[in-house]
Amino acid sequence: MAVSIAPISFAPALADLEARDLRRQRRTVHRGKPESAEIELDGRRCIDFCSNDYLGLAAHPQVVEAFIDAARMHGVGARASHLVTGHQAEHEALEQELAAYTGRERAIVFSTGYMANLGLARAVAGRDATVYGDQLNHASLIDGGRLSGAKLQRYPHADAAALEQQLATQESGTALVLTDGVFSMDGDLAPLPALAAACSRYGAFLAVDDAHGLGVTGATGRGSLEHFGLSPGEVPALVGTFGKAFGTFGAFVAGSEDLIETLIQRARTYIYTTALPPAVAAATREALAVSIAEPWRRERVLALTRRFRELALAAGITLGTSETPIQPILIGSADSAMRTSNALLERGFFVAAIRPPTVPADTSRLRITLSAAHRDEDVERLVAALAEILQPE
């Protein structure tokens, strides 16, 4: 009996996304002034309030020079995976500096944050394990749990009591708890002390992705763990990325000697991919050093964040509880969020509309991010534009 296989057609799904204002569009960006927040977007000059370059390091002269010097010395590619001939001196030095920076025994560099989370989850959680994750976790943490082969359970956002109830019902196997430190779409911090306490009581392994906390949060910018005063023993695995506050590209996991050695042996997203370009590792080393040597950058972005909130609240703009440089403004429907984003662009500000599936249905929003590269007047003019656009009709 012949089997009739239906041909694949992508057009209906794309048309459906378009009709619901959910189709994503790439935009071509040119940066005429690399160290400023000013960009040219599809030919229109505007101020970028979407970037995750919180400390303004992506175009820092020392970081750029480190990249150029290393590219001249090592070339532009690593040529192989870390376990073949790709692990070079710049990678080794960066890993040692990251371990010292985070106060951990050892660190391992991954090519992306997504790969770090997938590799960590699969290496730590076996098929007899249960992976627990916050409902608003980043997609890489969710996918890490799914692809690990373990049972996956989600707990309500930032609800440590609910997590503890779930842990109490687990009958066998190991438990891995995955959470963001700073949630990327809401800017709020996970209740890490309560999560760590629950994990300690039930013997669960806690891993925190602090991509948006490192470099900014905490007394010296060591992230949400420093903010809460948590030790490596309380949070055994720390994931960080270089593409946010440090302005480069790539990611790492820091933890105990045994954890990192296990990742080297078992993390498929580390073993089976080309290593990060050594020039990127060199630039990241310099960015890390600059972030420590120039604490005013962290102080500046946090001061701008406080100024934005002060002005926005005074203008009657409803904000969430975030005290981090991520400042979402909830709009609701996807089409309203798009209209608001476009209205801001017409006034010279690029603030992307964040829509499902990145955020839950009916919670589309503007995700405003502050950077040390912004000027006071940029923030003041943005708030004035928001107040004009969002005022009740």
RAPENOR-V410271 format. One line per field, one symbol per residue. phi: phi as a letter, one per 40 degrees, with the letter a starting at -180 (. if undefined). A space follows every 10 residues. Layout:
# RAPENOR-V410271
phi=???
This chain:
# RAPENOR-V410271
phi=.cbcccccbc dccccccccc fbccbcbcbb bcbdcbccbb bfgbcaccbb cccdcgcdbc dccccccccc cccbgcbcga cdcbbccbdc cccccccccc ccgbcabbcb cacccccccc cccccccccb bbacdbdcdc cccdccccgc cbbbbddfbc ccdccccccc cagcbbbbac cbccbbgccc ccdccccccc cbgccbbbcb dcbcgbcgdb gchcccdcgc cdccbcbbbb bccbccgbah aabbacdccc cccccbcccc cbaccdddcc ccccdccccc cccbcccccc cccccccdcc cccccgccbc ccbcccbcbc bhcccccccc cccccccgbb bcccbdccbc dgbdacbcbc accccdcccc cccccccccc cdc
